[in-house]
Amino acid sequence: LARLIEVLAGSRWMAERLCAHPLLLDELLDARSDANPPTRDEICAALTQSVAHLPQDDPEARLLGLNEFRQGISFRIARASLIDRQPPLDSSAQLAWLAQAVVGDVLPMAQAEVVRQHGNVHGGLAAIAYGSFGGAELGFDSDLDLVFLYAADPKLRESDGARPLEPSRWHTRVVQKTLSLLDLQTTSGRLYEADLRLRPDGGKGLLVSSLESFTAYQRERAWVWEQQALVRARPVAGDAQVAQRFADIRAETLCRKRDAVEVRREVAKMRQRMRAEKDRSTGQHFDLKQGVGGLVDLEFLVQAGVLIHAHAHPRLIEETTTQA
């Protein structure tokens, strides 16, 4: 009872989750959960065990199991933050590991569904995390910034099913299905809201890009702020070869020699636009994240520094976490 009162009084987020999903009381009261929140490997192993008994051909049951798993692990992380005073950076990293494990399970589900309808294609597809997801700095209600890339087989014109699709449309269907599964409301809630606005050409661009078109875009048309976003980008799910190709493209792009004056000017211009839209500072209160001199200003300074100096110091691009 004392623990329940402490949680309800100390965290609106946890109180709302308990009211909406009373099964989370097990996480709150189970003494076995008093141990440290799980590591990245433990989260992956626990997810595998949690959905192992669920049929692969029943997406609804699997999504329900995934949602219950995500709610339980998120609640354990929240309890560690509130009750055990776990450092916030540890909690944000654990939330990112959890999201990565979930996306890694949902993407194959979407691919299997498209294969059943349209057959298969050669070449892989990978999900790339950007923003706070890429930087392993997720909050409890963060959405997921994602970009999807695929490897195109020049010899393949269509998938091999009864209702064949050309590769670009096939991979687009997979991405659409992935987003739908992540956002589908179940009795245990929904998994995540995904944001694809950081893809090439933004909201006007295709949902998924081939590696060739992504490479050309980064070389010829990408804005400085789009290359700045690559500092925190990393593969999180999908084909390993596509993930490695993305890592190579990222390294080539970030290690390009740049005009330092232009980088500073463009990064400052983008930061001013963001601050005008998001800064909630008032005469009495300072917005620690978006205010002048706040956390996002520091992030932009670090990322501008990477763009300016990575050509001489390639190790700067090895970490996607700002705090590193």
Disulfide bonds with the S-S distance in Angstrom:
none
